[in-house]
Structures are given as structure tokens and as C-alpha cells.
């Protein structure tokens, strides 16, 4: 009887294992089809010369990489991408933290305020960026119209027509879209902090800034780290804001890496150069994630 029970149990476990592998097949197929294959394809394209259709021609090894690395325009775009990411993530973190503190205060209409505040993040990103392109329109845009009727200036600038103003305008749109996510994540972390800590601090006569510095910030430290990393990864790859607002112009002066990759591949048909830039971008983001994860898990231990 014992042997029969063991055999039956073994058969059941075998069936369950087969069923588990069978259920995993669609997920494995998706990973291979949408992640592994494109990565391998781009990697091969980066070490071959390609024609105008993207077909591999002749093997050149690292020549494509040396060509891109010796191009001053690549370093300008890379520096602009880093500046874009640092300014946007820093602003989203600061504004999100401030707004989360305001939404965490108990007052009438707090639920409605939270619901309205999530609208920019919940709506489609291309639609939000398109709405902002109308706001920046030099002829009938809300921003220039407001500047005129308030008497601030009779000749408001063409915001998206110049490199610096276009770059700043695109950064603001990315910040505006990303602030609600950061604020809601921080708010969730704040609400997980025990109220007893704040009540004890009130009894000890601690002021508001001290409560924020010694209770709130340590309480949301992990959330702050993870959300900042996610925001950095998303912001570095933000294609919509730049492309819809300025298209990388004027004269490619607002391009970041992701828009420059798109142009090289689908506008100039330089697929090998675009592949090299894509691999470099992948390496940068992988290194950023690895450093951040190492720091996070080291503190966790």
C-alpha cells in the first residue's frame, strides 16, 4: 500500500509539473518574442553594415561603435538626455513629495482632491502632450493668450521654436505627467507610517519640519528609492514629450537619445547607427539599475 501511495503521489506531481510548464509556455513565448529576439536582432545589427531596408550586409565588428563614439553629436545628445533625466526626476520627486504631504493632511474634500490630481497620470500620455502643444501654440495657445491679456508681454515668445525654451517646455510636460504617480506612491507610503509616532512627537513638542525629517522621510525611504529609480528609467526613455512637442528640433537641438535613435532608424534609415545607440542606451540603463539595486539590497541586509 505504501509503495502504491508513493507511485500515485509521484504521478500526480509529474502531471502537475507538466501542467505548470504548459501554462508557462505562453509567457515564455512572449518573453522570447518581444524581449530576447529584438535584443539579439539589434545586437547583430550593431556589428554589421545594414542597407536602407535594415538587412545585414557585411560584418564590421566594433567599427560602428567607434564611429558613433567619435561623433560629437552623439555626446551632445547623451549629455542632453542625462540633463533631461536629472532635472525631470528631481522636480517630480520634490513636487510629488510636497503634494503628497498636502494630500495627507485631513481636510474636507481630500478624496475629491486626490481623484482630480490623478487625472494627468491616468490619461493617455500622447493626448496629454498634444494638449500641451496647443497650450504652447504661439498664435492661439492658452499660455501666450494669458501673457497678452494680463499685460505681462505684448509679444510672447514662440516657446517650441527655440532650443532652450523648447527643451524646458518639454521637460515641464514630462514633469506635469509624472508628478501624480510620485505623489500617490509617496502618499501610500506616508499612510503606512503608524500614527503613534506622530502623536508621540506632538507630546514631545516636535515641530512640523522635525516630524517630516525624522519620521516621514525614514518611513518612506524604500518607496522613495524605488519610485525614483522607476521614474529615472521611464524619463530617460520618454519619447512622447520631445517628439510630439518639438520633433527634436529646431535643428535637432532638443533631441535626446530615444528620439535620436528613432530618427536614425526610421527617418535617415541608418539602422546600424541606431542599433549602436540603442545598445549603449540599454547598457546605461542596465548599469543604473544594477548600481541602484546593489545599494538598495545592501541597505536591506
Backbone as CSV, one residue per row, in Angstrom:
resi,resn,N_x,N_y,N_z,CA_x,CA_y,CA_z,C_x,C_y,C_z
1,UNK,0.822,-1.219,0.000,0.000,0.000,0.000,0.855,1.268,0.000
2,UNK,1.927,1.217,0.791,2.805,2.390,0.878,3.460,2.677,-0.461
3,UNK,3.890,1.572,-1.152,4.527,1.755,-2.453,3.548,2.325,-3.469
4,UNK,2.296,1.829,-3.455,1.273,2.356,-4.367,0.996,3.846,-4.104
5,UNK,0.968,4.207,-2.826,0.732,5.620,-2.474,1.861,6.504,-2.977
6,UNK,3.092,6.014,-2.848,4.244,6.782,-3.321,4.200,6.939,-4.833
7,UNK,3.859,5.835,-5.542,3.777,5.882,-7.009,2.678,6.843,-7.456
8,UNK,1.509,6.785,-6.784,0.400,7.685,-7.139,0.780,9.133,-6.902
9,UNK,1.462,9.380,-5.786,1.877,10.748,-5.475,2.893,11.250,-6.507
10,UNK,3.797,10.365,-6.911,4.809,10.753,-7.899,4.155,11.073,-9.241
11,UNK,3.178,10.263,-9.654,2.474,10.535,-10.909,1.723,11.860,-10.854
12,UNK,1.109,12.125,-9.686,0.371,13.384,-9.536,1.315,14.572,-9.631
13,UNK,2.460,14.465,-8.981,3.433,15.553,-9.045,3.950,15.745,-10.467
14,UNK,4.137,14.648,-11.197,4.592,14.740,-12.581,3.555,15.444,-13.450
15,UNK,2.263,15.070,-13.249,1.197,15.741,-14.010,1.145,17.236,-13.689
16,UNK,1.268,17.557,-12.411,1.231,18.959,-12.013,2.419,19.730,-12.592
17,UNK,3.576,19.098,-12.629,4.753,19.747,-13.212,4.554,19.996,-14.704
18,UNK,4.004,19.003,-15.402,3.745,19.181,-16.832,2.732,20.297,-17.075
19,UNK,1.694,20.325,-16.254,0.689,21.379,-16.396,1.298,22.751,-16.126
20,UNK,2.178,22.817,-15.116,2.825,24.096,-14.799,3.682,24.573,-15.968
21,UNK,4.460,23.688,-16.547,5.288,24.058,-17.701,4.419,24.459,-18.887
22,UNK,3.315,23.757,-19.070,2.411,24.077,-20.168,1.810,25.472,-20.005
23,UNK,1.446,25.809,-18.765,0.880,27.135,-18.512,1.926,28.239,-18.642
24,UNK,3.188,27.895,-18.438,4.258,28.891,-18.549,4.663,29.160,-19.993
25,UNK,4.290,28.257,-20.903,4.722,28.392,-22.294,4.314,29.731,-22.939
26,UNK,3.056,30.194,-22.781,2.714,31.491,-23.395,3.576,32.640,-22.879
27,UNK,3.848,32.650,-21.572,4.685,33.709,-21.011,6.108,33.629,-21.550
28,UNK,6.651,32.407,-21.651,7.996,32.231,-22.191,8.043,32.667,-23.654
29,UNK,7.009,32.336,-24.407,6.954,32.729,-25.818,6.921,34.250,-25.957
30,UNK,6.164,34.907,-25.093,6.103,36.374,-25.128,7.458,36.995,-24.807
31,UNK,8.133,36.457,-23.788,9.454,36.973,-23.425,10.442,36.799,-24.574
32,UNK,10.432,35.608,-25.185,11.347,35.348,-26.294,11.014,36.209,-27.509
33,UNK,9.723,36.375,-27.780,9.314,37.113,-28.970,9.432,38.614,-28.851
34,UNK,9.158,39.147,-27.663,9.117,40.597,-27.512,10.311,41.183,-26.757
35,UNK,11.181,40.352,-26.195,12.331,40.872,-25.465,13.646,40.293,-25.977
36,UNK,13.752,38.973,-25.993,15.030,38.349,-26.366,15.312,38.540,-27.856
37,UNK,14.341,38.233,-28.718,14.570,38.353,-30.159,14.917,39.791,-30.581
38,UNK,14.161,40.826,-30.158,14.558,42.187,-30.544,15.946,42.572,-30.046
39,UNK,16.288,42.146,-28.806,17.601,42.482,-28.267,18.721,41.829,-29.076
40,UNK,18.553,40.549,-29.414,19.546,39.857,-30.232,19.624,40.475,-31.628
41,UNK,18.471,40.815,-32.186,18.437,41.400,-33.529,19.161,42.745,-33.568
42,UNK,18.900,43.585,-32.568,19.571,44.885,-32.509,21.065,44.705,-32.263
43,UNK,21.429,43.716,-31.417,22.842,43.453,-31.174,23.574,43.051,-32.441
44,UNK,22.960,42.196,-33.252,23.577,41.801,-34.527,23.658,42.986,-35.483
45,UNK,22.613,43.797,-35.515,22.592,44.944,-36.412,23.698,45.941,-36.076
46,UNK,24.077,46.001,-34.785,25.094,46.964,-34.364,26.498,46.578,-34.798
47,UNK,26.731,45.313,-35.188,28.069,44.880,-35.606,28.107,44.522,-37.087
48,UNK,27.070,44.914,-37.818,27.022,44.705,-39.257,26.712,46.027,-39.951
49,UNK,27.130,46.142,-41.189,26.633,47.220,-42.036,25.242,46.823,-42.527
50,UNK,24.344,47.780,-42.550,22.985,47.490,-42.998,22.640,48.351,-44.203
51,UNK,21.713,47.856,-45.022,21.250,48.650,-46.153,20.070,49.515,-45.727
52,UNK,19.449,50.166,-46.671,18.365,51.103,-46.363,17.111,50.396,-45.862
53,UNK,17.035,49.086,-46.054,15.895,48.308,-45.574,16.173,47.633,-44.235
54,UNK,17.380,47.796,-43.723,17.733,47.206,-42.438,18.291,45.807,-42.534
55,UNK,18.543,45.317,-43.750,19.113,43.980,-43.905,20.605,44.016,-43.609
56,UNK,21.110,42.941,-42.971,22.527,42.849,-42.648,23.338,42.633,-43.927
57,UNK,24.437,43.409,-44.035,25.280,43.307,-45.221,26.604,42.605,-44.908
58,UNK,27.573,43.332,-44.374,28.868,42.739,-44.074,29.243,43.014,-42.618
59,UNK,29.974,42.070,-42.047,30.383,42.150,-40.653,31.492,43.197,-40.503
60,UNK,31.313,44.111,-39.524,32.313,45.158,-39.292,32.806,45.173,-37.853
61,UNK,32.275,44.284,-37.022,32.731,44.232,-35.633,32.343,45.474,-34.858
62,UNK,33.332,46.086,-34.213,33.083,47.269,-33.379,33.247,48.581,-34.139
63,UNK,33.381,48.512,-35.448,33.580,49.734,-36.231,32.400,50.691,-36.079
64,UNK,31.178,50.148,-36.031,30.009,51.007,-35.838,30.056,51.717,-34.488
65,UNK,30.524,51.010,-33.469,30.619,51.612,-32.136,31.654,52.734,-32.121
66,UNK,32.822,52.505,-32.756,33.848,53.536,-32.797,33.355,54.754,-33.569
67,UNK,32.605,54.508,-34.631,32.071,55.615,-35.421,31.114,56.480,-34.601
68,UNK,30.239,55.831,-33.838,29.286,56.578,-33.016,29.999,57.286,-31.866
69,UNK,30.941,56.587,-31.217,31.627,57.170,-30.065,32.516,58.349,-30.453
70,UNK,32.963,58.404,-31.695,33.796,59.512,-32.164,32.978,60.679,-32.713
71,UNK,31.665,60.547,-32.663,30.776,61.596,-33.180,30.403,62.548,-32.053
72,UNK,30.723,63.822,-32.223,30.430,64.813,-31.181,28.931,64.965,-30.953
73,UNK,28.139,64.767,-32.004,26.695,64.908,-31.868,26.132,63.858,-30.916
74,UNK,26.693,62.651,-30.941,26.239,61.605,-30.026,26.450,62.015,-28.576
75,UNK,27.591,62.606,-28.273,27.866,63.006,-26.890,26.997,64.179,-26.466
76,UNK,26.684,65.071,-27.410,25.759,66.169,-27.084,24.379,65.617,-26.746
77,UNK,23.911,64.672,-27.543,22.596,64.078,-27.292,22.601,63.303,-25.977
78,UNK,23.681,62.582,-25.695,23.778,61.829,-24.447,23.775,62.759,-23.242
79,UNK,24.553,63.850,-23.322,24.557,64.820,-22.236,23.207,65.462,-22.029
80,UNK,22.515,65.742,-23.141,21.177,66.313,-23.049,20.210,65.319,-22.426
81,UNK,20.363,64.038,-22.722,19.499,63.006,-22.136,19.700,62.908,-20.630
82,UNK,20.967,62.983,-20.198,21.254,62.926,-18.762,20.694,64.149,-18.064
83,UNK,20.892,65.333,-18.671,20.344,66.563,-18.081,18.824,66.488,-18.006
84,UNK,18.206,66.015,-19.070,16.748,65.834,-19.127,16.273,64.951,-17.977
85,UNK,16.948,63.824,-17.776,16.542,62.861,-16.753,16.728,63.427,-15.350
86,UNK,17.880,64.043,-15.092,18.168,64.571,-13.751,17.180,65.670,-13.378
87,UNK,16.968,66.631,-14.269,16.063,67.742,-13.964,14.630,67.256,-13.774
88,UNK,14.183,66.362,-14.659,12.797,65.903,-14.586,12.557,65.048,-13.342
89,UNK,13.439,64.101,-13.065,13.238,63.212,-11.918,13.348,63.988,-10.613
90,UNK,14.312,64.899,-10.524,14.455,65.707,-9.315,13.208,66.555,-9.078
91,UNK,12.691,67.176,-10.134,11.489,68.009,-9.996,10.273,67.175,-9.622
92,UNK,10.112,66.019,-10.285,8.962,65.161,-9.974,9.023,64.653,-8.540
93,UNK,10.217,64.360,-8.066,10.359,63.870,-6.698,10.015,64.959,-5.690
94,UNK,10.531,66.162,-5.903,10.288,67.262,-4.957,8.816,67.661,-4.969
95,UNK,8.273,67.919,-6.161,6.867,68.321,-6.241,5.943,67.202,-5.751
96,UNK,6.272,65.960,-6.114,5.447,64.842,-5.659,5.447,64.703,-4.156
97,UNK,6.596,64.937,-3.538,6.693,64.842,-2.084,5.877,65.942,-1.412
98,UNK,5.971,67.153,-1.947,5.209,68.275,-1.377,3.712,68.034,-1.510
99,UNK,3.278,67.592,-2.675,1.850,67.371,-2.900,1.349,66.201,-2.054
100,UNK,2.175,65.170,-1.905,1.778,64.040,-1.051,1.574,64.498,0.390
101,UNK,2.423,65.389,0.860,2.262,65.930,2.223,0.951,66.701,2.341
102,UNK,0.605,67.459,1.290,-0.646,68.224,1.321,-1.863,67.294,1.264
103,UNK,-1.775,66.241,0.467,-2.892,65.316,0.353,-3.027,64.417,1.576
104,UNK,-1.979,64.346,2.378,-2.015,63.507,3.569,-2.652,64.216,4.760
105,UNK,-2.827,65.528,4.635,-3.464,66.302,5.705,-4.970,66.061,5.660
106,UNK,-5.582,65.940,6.805,-7.014,65.694,6.876,-7.789,67.002,6.719
107,UNK,-8.618,67.067,5.698,-9.478,68.226,5.469,-10.648,67.782,4.600
108,UNK,-11.679,68.595,4.588,-12.875,68.268,3.816,-12.563,68.355,2.317
109,UNK,-12.996,67.371,1.578,-12.753,67.328,0.139,-11.435,66.697,-0.241
110,UNK,-10.791,66.013,0.707,-9.490,65.416,0.429,-9.610,64.303,-0.626
111,UNK,-10.661,63.491,-0.549,-10.832,62.413,-1.519,-11.034,62.957,-2.926
112,UNK,-11.804,64.035,-3.035,-12.015,64.650,-4.346,-10.710,65.206,-4.903
113,UNK,-9.916,65.825,-4.040,-8.631,66.374,-4.477,-7.714,65.265,-4.987
114,UNK,-7.706,64.137,-4.322,-6.880,63.010,-4.770,-7.357,62.495,-6.129
115,UNK,-8.666,62.415,-6.294,-9.223,61.909,-7.549,-8.879,62.843,-8.713
116,UNK,-8.985,64.159,-8.488,-8.677,65.113,-9.542,-7.187,65.152,-9.843
117,UNK,-6.399,64.926,-8.829,-4.956,65.045,-9.008,-4.382,63.900,-9.828
118,UNK,-5.055,62.751,-9.819,-4.539,61.595,-10.559,-4.839,61.698,-12.052
119,UNK,-5.664,62.648,-12.474,-6.089,62.742,-13.873,-4.931,62.855,-14.862
120,UNK,-3.909,63.713,-14.637,-2.822,63.792,-15.627,-2.095,62.475,-15.830
121,UNK,-1.957,61.687,-14.768,-1.240,60.415,-14.886,-2.126,59.328,-15.479
122,UNK,-3.425,59.362,-15.173,-4.337,58.325,-15.651,-4.662,58.483,-17.137
123,UNK,-4.606,59.701,-17.646,-4.923,59.918,-19.060,-3.760,59.465,-19.941
124,UNK,-4.045,59.277,-21.224,-3.031,58.835,-22.172,-1.934,59.882,-22.301
125,UNK,-0.681,59.434,-22.292,0.452,60.362,-22.367,0.470,61.139,-23.689
126,UNK,0.307,60.499,-24.855,0.286,61.290,-26.093,-0.817,62.346,-26.118
127,UNK,-1.972,62.025,-25.556,-3.056,63.013,-25.522,-2.672,64.191,-24.632
128,UNK,-2.088,63.909,-23.474,-1.657,64.977,-22.573,-0.613,65.869,-23.241
129,UNK,0.341,65.254,-23.932,1.385,66.040,-24.608,0.780,66.867,-25.736
130,UNK,-0.168,66.295,-26.455,-0.830,67.030,-27.538,-1.589,68.238,-26.996
131,UNK,-2.250,68.070,-25.867,-2.937,69.208,-25.240,-1.952,70.314,-24.875
132,UNK,-0.788,69.935,-24.362,0.223,70.934,-24.020,0.791,71.608,-25.272
133,UNK,0.844,70.894,-26.385,1.310,71.534,-27.626,0.359,72.647,-28.047
134,UNK,-0.936,72.472,-27.768,-1.899,73.545,-28.029,-1.716,74.694,-27.039
135,UNK,-1.397,74.377,-25.799,-1.150,75.424,-24.804,0.038,76.286,-25.225
136,UNK,1.073,75.662,-25.799,2.275,76.389,-26.205,2.148,77.040,-27.573
137,UNK,1.043,76.832,-28.270,0.898,77.389,-29.612,1.079,78.909,-29.579
138,UNK,1.938,79.472,-30.450,2.230,80.905,-30.381,1.073,81.809,-30.799
139,UNK,0.094,81.290,-31.556,-0.987,82.134,-32.054,-2.236,82.058,-31.190
140,UNK,-2.702,80.838,-30.890,-3.945,80.715,-30.120,-3.766,79.905,-28.842
141,UNK,-2.529,79.694,-28.419,-2.274,78.912,-27.216,-2.677,79.647,-25.949
142,UNK,-3.091,78.887,-24.949,-3.541,79.467,-23.685,-2.436,80.245,-22.985
143,UNK,-1.202,79.767,-23.046,-0.104,80.425,-22.339,0.159,81.816,-22.893
144,UNK,0.330,81.927,-24.199,0.589,83.238,-24.799,-0.619,84.161,-24.685
145,UNK,-1.818,83.604,-24.782,-3.026,84.416,-24.622,-3.088,85.007,-23.211
146,UNK,-2.726,84.206,-22.220,-2.724,84.686,-20.837,-1.680,85.782,-20.651
147,UNK,-0.506,85.610,-21.250,0.545,86.623,-21.136,0.110,87.949,-21.770
148,UNK,-0.674,87.866,-22.853,-1.123,89.085,-23.529,-2.202,89.815,-22.737
149,UNK,-3.235,89.074,-22.297,-4.356,89.744,-21.637,-3.981,90.255,-20.237
150,UNK,-2.966,89.676,-19.623,-2.522,90.153,-18.313,-1.527,91.294,-18.430
151,UNK,-1.119,91.602,-19.652,-0.203,92.711,-19.860,1.240,92.401,-19.532
152,UNK,1.567,91.138,-19.316,2.957,90.788,-18.998,3.866,91.053,-20.192
153,UNK,3.408,90.692,-21.381,4.156,90.980,-22.599,3.197,91.015,-23.775
154,UNK,3.451,91.940,-24.694,2.605,92.036,-25.884,3.088,91.102,-26.982
155,UNK,4.339,90.673,-26.887,4.906,89.772,-27.894,5.500,88.540,-27.203
156,UNK,4.652,87.614,-26.810,5.163,86.407,-26.137,5.995,85.564,-27.087
157,UNK,6.913,84.790,-26.552,7.832,84.022,-27.412,7.173,82.811,-28.054
158,UNK,7.840,82.305,-29.074,7.458,81.031,-29.678,8.158,79.944,-28.858
159,UNK,7.434,79.373,-27.910,8.048,78.511,-26.911,8.742,77.304,-27.507
160,UNK,8.158,76.707,-28.511,8.710,75.489,-29.085,9.594,75.761,-30.300
161,UNK,9.872,77.024,-30.572,10.651,77.384,-31.753,12.121,77.597,-31.489
162,UNK,12.550,77.548,-30.238,13.942,77.776,-29.885,14.451,76.609,-29.039
163,UNK,15.738,76.305,-29.138,16.260,75.113,-28.442,16.052,75.122,-26.935
164,UNK,16.420,76.212,-26.256,16.359,76.226,-24.794,14.919,76.228,-24.312
165,UNK,14.095,77.121,-24.866,12.704,77.191,-24.424,11.940,75.916,-24.798
166,UNK,12.244,75.340,-25.966,11.582,74.087,-26.361,11.960,72.941,-25.444
167,UNK,13.237,72.886,-25.058,13.700,71.831,-24.163,13.054,71.974,-22.792
168,UNK,13.000,73.205,-22.280,12.380,73.445,-20.973,10.887,73.144,-21.015
169,UNK,10.229,73.537,-22.111,8.798,73.269,-22.245,8.518,71.768,-22.246
170,UNK,9.356,70.999,-22.926,9.173,69.544,-22.962,9.433,68.927,-21.589
171,UNK,10.440,69.437,-20.885,10.710,68.931,-19.533,9.514,69.180,-18.625
172,UNK,8.925,70.365,-18.727,7.787,70.673,-17.861,6.617,69.725,-18.133
173,UNK,6.380,69.400,-19.395,5.291,68.478,-19.715,5.556,67.103,-19.102
174,UNK,6.792,66.633,-19.212,7.131,65.339,-18.604,6.960,65.391,-17.087
175,UNK,7.350,66.497,-16.481,7.184,66.655,-15.033,5.703,66.658,-14.667
176,UNK,4.911,67.396,-15.413,3.470,67.513,-15.141,2.793,66.151,-15.215
177,UNK,3.213,65.328,-16.177,2.616,64.000,-16.326,3.068,63.069,-15.203
178,UNK,4.318,63.204,-14.765,4.880,62.267,-13.804,4.635,62.592,-12.347
179,UNK,4.295,63.833,-12.025,4.111,64.220,-10.621,3.012,63.400,-9.926
180,UNK,1.841,63.190,-10.529,0.795,62.431,-9.822,1.233,61.039,-9.389
181,UNK,1.973,60.334,-10.241,2.438,58.998,-9.859,3.327,59.072,-8.619
182,UNK,4.286,59.986,-8.644,5.193,60.113,-7.499,4.421,60.497,-6.247
183,UNK,3.485,61.434,-6.382,2.726,61.890,-5.220,1.888,60.761,-4.626
184,UNK,1.236,59.984,-5.472,0.394,58.893,-4.969,1.217,57.796,-4.307
185,UNK,2.375,57.498,-4.874,3.248,56.492,-4.262,3.741,56.983,-2.903
186,UNK,4.164,58.237,-2.837,4.621,58.787,-1.554,3.482,58.841,-0.546
187,UNK,2.282,59.178,-1.021,1.126,59.242,-0.138,0.815,57.875,0.454
188,UNK,0.900,56.842,-0.369,0.664,55.490,0.134,1.690,55.114,1.204
189,UNK,2.936,55.517,0.991,3.952,55.244,1.992,3.727,56.005,3.285
190,UNK,3.283,57.247,3.159,3.026,58.052,4.354,1.878,57.486,5.181
191,UNK,0.860,56.972,4.495,-0.283,56.443,5.224,0.031,55.117,5.918
192,UNK,1.151,54.489,5.529,1.555,53.258,6.196,2.367,53.522,7.468
193,UNK,2.748,54.777,7.691,3.500,55.119,8.904,2.541,55.164,10.088
194,UNK,2.842,54.492,11.176,1.929,54.490,12.337,1.675,55.901,12.879
195,UNK,0.420,56.187,13.186,0.053,57.489,13.739,0.647,57.698,15.127
196,UNK,0.957,56.599,15.828,1.504,56.722,17.184,2.807,57.510,17.191
197,UNK,3.582,57.385,16.112,4.853,58.102,16.057,4.633,59.614,16.041
198,UNK,3.653,60.049,15.254,3.361,61.482,15.189,2.747,61.978,16.501
199,UNK,1.904,61.168,17.102,1.301,61.571,18.380,2.365,61.690,19.474
200,UNK,3.317,60.770,19.484,4.410,60.858,20.463,5.262,62.095,20.207
201,UNK,5.462,62.405,18.923,6.245,63.592,18.581,5.527,64.869,19.019
202,UNK,4.196,64.899,18.879,3.430,66.064,19.344,3.554,66.245,20.854
203,UNK,3.525,65.145,21.590,3.660,65.229,23.051,5.041,65.734,23.459
204,UNK,6.048,65.438,22.623,7.412,65.885,22.935,7.696,67.296,22.433
205,UNK,6.697,67.916,21.802,6.865,69.286,21.318,7.679,69.402,20.045
206,UNK,7.677,68.361,19.221,8.440,68.375,17.971,7.679,69.196,16.915
207,UNK,8.397,70.049,16.174,7.734,70.858,15.148,7.521,70.063,13.861
208,UNK,6.850,70.699,12.906,6.470,70.010,11.680,7.663,69.559,10.853
209,UNK,8.682,70.401,10.733,9.854,70.025,9.934,10.589,68.845,10.560
210,UNK,10.705,68.840,11.868,11.386,67.731,12.544,10.616,66.426,12.375
211,UNK,9.286,66.488,12.417,8.486,65.279,12.177,8.689,64.761,10.757
212,UNK,8.755,65.683,9.811,8.983,65.278,8.423,10.362,64.642,8.262
213,UNK,11.382,65.235,8.886,12.756,64.778,8.683,13.049,63.484,9.428
214,UNK,12.507,63.341,10.640,12.862,62.193,11.470,11.834,61.058,11.440
215,UNK,10.627,61.343,10.944,9.602,60.293,10.916,9.169,59.979,9.486
216,UNK,8.747,61.021,8.741,8.187,60.786,7.412,9.243,60.291,6.427
217,UNK,10.356,60.990,6.325,11.383,60.593,5.361,11.929,59.176,5.621
218,UNK,12.305,58.832,6.865,12.738,57.434,7.082,11.631,56.415,6.800
219,UNK,10.383,56.811,7.028,9.275,55.889,6.803,9.020,55.580,5.345
220,UNK,9.353,56.514,4.448,9.110,56.298,3.016,10.427,56.144,2.248
221,UNK,11.506,55.848,2.955,12.825,55.788,2.307,12.866,54.742,1.207
222,UNK,12.366,53.540,1.481,12.385,52.476,0.481,11.533,52.848,-0.730
223,UNK,10.352,53.380,-0.460,9.463,53.793,-1.554,10.102,54.901,-2.362
224,UNK,10.774,55.810,-1.689,11.449,56.917,-2.363,12.526,56.395,-3.312
225,UNK,13.277,55.407,-2.870,14.339,54.845,-3.708,13.775,54.139,-4.936
226,UNK,12.776,53.298,-4.721,12.225,52.527,-5.843,11.521,53.430,-6.850
227,UNK,10.718,54.355,-6.357,9.979,55.238,-7.260,10.921,56.149,-8.046
228,UNK,12.006,56.581,-7.422,12.971,57.412,-8.129,13.664,56.626,-9.236
229,UNK,13.998,55.367,-8.957,14.610,54.528,-9.982,13.652,54.318,-11.154
230,UNK,12.406,53.968,-10.862,11.426,53.776,-11.934,11.236,55.052,-12.739
231,UNK,11.156,56.176,-12.043,10.977,57.450,-12.738,12.171,57.757,-13.628
232,UNK,13.383,57.455,-13.160,14.578,57.705,-13.969,14.573,56.851,-15.231
233,UNK,14.196,55.578,-15.096,14.147,54.696,-16.264,13.093,55.156,-17.262
234,UNK,11.924,55.524,-16.761,10.860,55.983,-17.655,11.209,57.315,-18.307
235,UNK,11.787,58.228,-17.546,12.095,59.556,-18.069,13.195,59.493,-19.117
236,UNK,14.205,58.664,-18.871,15.305,58.538,-19.831,14.790,58.045,-21.180
237,UNK,13.725,57.249,-21.158,13.154,56.698,-22.387,11.873,57.405,-22.814
238,UNK,11.634,58.601,-22.305,10.400,59.308,-22.649,10.487,59.823,-24.086
239,UNK,9.757,59.203,-24.961,9.763,59.556,-26.386,8.693,60.582,-26.727
240,UNK,7.545,60.482,-26.072,6.373,61.260,-26.484,6.561,62.767,-26.321
241,UNK,7.077,63.192,-25.180,7.129,64.633,-24.889,7.955,65.377,-25.928
242,UNK,9.174,64.897,-26.176,10.054,65.568,-27.130,9.513,65.448,-28.551
243,UNK,9.117,64.241,-28.939,8.762,64.012,-30.341,7.494,64.760,-30.737
244,UNK,6.485,64.761,-29.864,5.229,65.428,-30.216,5.374,66.945,-30.147
245,UNK,6.103,67.433,-29.159,6.205,68.881,-28.982,7.145,69.533,-29.984
246,UNK,8.365,69.015,-30.125,9.373,69.673,-30.955,9.878,68.809,-32.097
247,UNK,9.627,67.489,-32.033,10.187,66.603,-33.042,11.701,66.546,-32.999
248,UNK,12.290,66.990,-31.879,13.750,67.055,-31.765,14.334,68.358,-32.243
249,UNK,13.526,69.198,-32.867,14.001,70.469,-33.413,13.964,71.582,-32.384
250,UNK,14.371,72.768,-32.795,14.908,73.076,-34.132,16.326,72.546,-34.319
251,UNK,16.609,72.109,-35.549,17.900,71.546,-35.972,18.439,70.534,-34.963
252,UNK,17.560,69.642,-34.502,17.925,68.532,-33.607,18.476,68.994,-32.251
253,UNK,18.210,70.217,-31.858,18.785,70.756,-30.627,18.013,70.348,-29.377
254,UNK,16.875,69.703,-29.512,16.144,69.197,-28.347,16.066,67.671,-28.347
255,UNK,16.827,67.042,-29.219,16.826,65.575,-29.265,17.447,64.983,-28.008
256,UNK,16.889,63.874,-27.547,17.529,63.036,-26.550,17.812,61.692,-27.213
257,UNK,18.410,60.769,-26.486,18.848,59.523,-27.117,17.705,58.766,-27.792
258,UNK,16.563,58.676,-27.124,15.474,57.860,-27.650,14.919,58.447,-28.949
259,UNK,14.815,59.770,-29.043,14.327,60.392,-30.282,15.391,60.344,-31.372
260,UNK,16.659,60.450,-30.979,17.734,60.358,-31.957,17.813,58.941,-32.539
261,UNK,17.585,57.926,-31.712,17.549,56.548,-32.207,16.432,56.380,-33.232
262,UNK,15.262,56.913,-32.915,14.127,56.817,-33.837,14.446,57.497,-35.176
263,UNK,15.036,58.671,-35.127,15.337,59.394,-36.363,16.367,58.650,-37.210
264,UNK,17.414,58.161,-36.547,18.440,57.441,-37.297,17.881,56.194,-37.965
265,UNK,16.943,55.529,-37.289,16.404,54.292,-37.836,15.337,54.542,-38.894
266,UNK,14.363,55.396,-38.595,13.166,55.477,-39.435,13.072,56.752,-40.274
267,UNK,13.970,57.696,-40.054,13.996,58.902,-40.895,15.199,58.869,-41.823
268,UNK,16.385,58.588,-41.256,17.607,58.565,-42.062,17.968,57.165,-42.543
269,UNK,17.257,56.139,-42.067,17.500,54.736,-42.467,18.921,54.297,-42.172
270,UNK,19.501,54.797,-41.100,20.828,54.346,-40.659,20.619,53.368,-39.503
271,UNK,20.224,52.175,-39.843,19.821,51.200,-38.837,20.996,50.732,-37.987
272,UNK,22.182,50.621,-38.579,23.338,50.180,-37.805,23.707,51.208,-36.737
273,UNK,23.666,52.483,-37.094,23.959,53.535,-36.123,22.886,53.568,-35.029
274,UNK,21.631,53.439,-35.414,20.543,53.424,-34.428,20.683,52.225,-33.491
275,UNK,21.097,51.083,-34.018,21.274,49.898,-33.178,22.381,50.105,-32.155
276,UNK,23.480,50.725,-32.573,24.575,51.004,-31.640,24.095,51.922,-30.517
277,UNK,23.365,52.964,-30.869,22.858,53.894,-29.857,21.863,53.197,-28.930
278,UNK,21.060,52.281,-29.481,20.112,51.539,-28.651,20.839,50.627,-27.666
279,UNK,21.908,49.964,-28.111,22.676,49.094,-27.220,23.348,49.915,-26.127
280,UNK,23.889,51.073,-26.483,24.525,51.935,-25.479,23.492,52.409,-24.455
281,UNK,22.308,52.764,-24.934,21.234,53.168,-24.015,20.852,52.030,-23.086
282,UNK,20.763,50.825,-23.637,20.446,49.645,-22.824,21.516,49.414,-21.759
283,UNK,22.779,49.583,-22.120,23.872,49.396,-21.153,23.798,50.442,-20.054
284,UNK,23.533,51.694,-20.420,23.434,52.771,-19.423,22.327,52.473,-18.419
285,UNK,21.160,52.089,-18.922,20.028,51.823,-18.030,20.264,50.578,-17.185
286,UNK,20.922,49.572,-17.771,21.233,48.365,-17.002,22.211,48.667,-15.876
287,UNK,23.231,49.475,-16.159,24.190,49.852,-15.128,23.527,50.666,-14.029
288,UNK,22.642,51.587,-14.424,21.927,52.388,-13.438,21.082,51.498,-12.539
289,UNK,20.376,50.554,-13.128,19.537,49.649,-12.345,20.381,48.769,-11.428
290,UNK,21.531,48.284,-11.929,22.385,47.407,-11.128,22.969,48.138,-9.926
291,UNK,23.452,49.363,-10.164,24.018,50.149,-9.055,22.953,50.452,-8.020
292,UNK,21.795,50.836,-8.490,20.705,51.174,-7.577,20.246,49.945,-6.790
293,UNK,20.107,48.813,-7.483,19.673,47.589,-6.807,20.703,47.128,-5.785
294,UNK,21.990,47.247,-6.124,23.035,46.855,-5.179,22.984,47.706,-3.923
295,UNK,22.811,49.007,-4.117,22.706,49.897,-2.956,21.467,49.592,-2.137
296,UNK,20.371,49.319,-2.809,19.108,49.049,-2.103,19.207,47.762,-1.269
297,UNK,19.680,46.682,-1.904,19.732,45.404,-1.176,20.808,45.393,-0.103
298,UNK,21.865,46.184,-0.294,22.883,46.284,0.744,22.298,46.920,2.000
299,UNK,21.511,47.973,1.821,20.852,48.593,2.981,19.811,47.677,3.585
300,UNK,19.156,46.890,2.718,18.138,45.961,3.220,18.777,44.909,4.132
301,UNK,19.961,44.420,3.729,20.660,43.435,4.564,21.121,44.048,5.886
